[in-house]
Amino acid sequence: MKEVKIIGIGSGIPDNIMTNDDLSKIVDTSDEWITTRTGIKERRISKGENTSDLAAKAVMKALKMSDTKPEEIDMIILSTSSPDALSPSTACFVQDKIGAVNASCFDISAACSGFVYALRIGAQFIKTGECKKVLVIGAEVLSKITDWTDRSTCVLFGDGAGAAVLAESDEKGVSSIFTGAQGNKAGYLGITCVPVKNPLVKPEEIENIKLHMDGKEVFRFASSIVIEAIDKVLKDSGLTMDDIKYVIPHQANVRIIEYAVKKLKAPEGKFYINLDKYGNTSAASIPIALAEMNEKGLIKKGDKLILVAFGAGFTWSACLVEWNI
């Protein structure tokens, strides 16, 4: 089967910055309280841009980097927990905004693990020969479903998008992809959907859409699955941590990342962290980090990277990326 690699990467970030001090004016919290518990100092919050708007920004940067015309895209796969609408897919809105008239489009829902889930799907369409180029996007405007009265959750999340162009290649690219889920733990983290509203349901039984989280259970799951997923990728690829230039984890909480670093005995700087600037952007966090690293010149041709994520579901995902651009 064909090899598949990333040929372009880009991010779409709102201009508006909300610092911890700004948050302390909205909810009972402080910069010290947030920083010591999460590592987050600020996040980007949309002032009207929807999920597809941020996704389109990220896509245009990825297309430019890869020297790809929108009409060359065969498929758009967008992972989000905060779509523009329940229907049609946010991917369809992106298609229209960028002019990818030949692309089929759909969204997936795998929460914070979604970008790597989407990579796996896109890679399979290319490997089987059904597609030549696929857009994979992680995009979120979580601010529209965040409970801004709940200091345990509203301090964590931010808005943003990241996108990658996948293409067939003779060189190694995306490999050793693994995804998984533990649906029996679905109640610990999630976003309630549109409530049932019909003549058979009493008004007092209807709940509003909101994000909810059991922080202790999320930490317990995430701190173990990150290590397991990385070990799985290393074993499958026949590599060791010494062969990996960077691990790019989902940017949820610095304590989770620090725990993984300690358990894996990884050297300082091996795990890339930028959540202090963006907070938790769910499906967008890994591609945003990857785009930032590329812009900074931190990754070079031939570098081996591990992407690893966890999220509501509970879901998890990880893969090896050889940077061959």
Beta strands, then each sheet from edge to edge (+ up, - down):
strand 1: 3-12
strand 2: 17-19
strand 3: 42-44
strand 4: 75-79
strand 5: 104-108
strand 6: 133-141
strand 7: 159-169
strand 8: 174-181
strand 9: 189-191
strand 10: 211-213
strand 11: 246-249
strand 12: 304-311
strand 13: 315-322
sheet 1: 1+ 7- 6+ 4+ 5+
sheet 2: 2+ 3-
sheet 3: 8+ 13- 12+ 11+
sheet 4: 9+ 10-
end
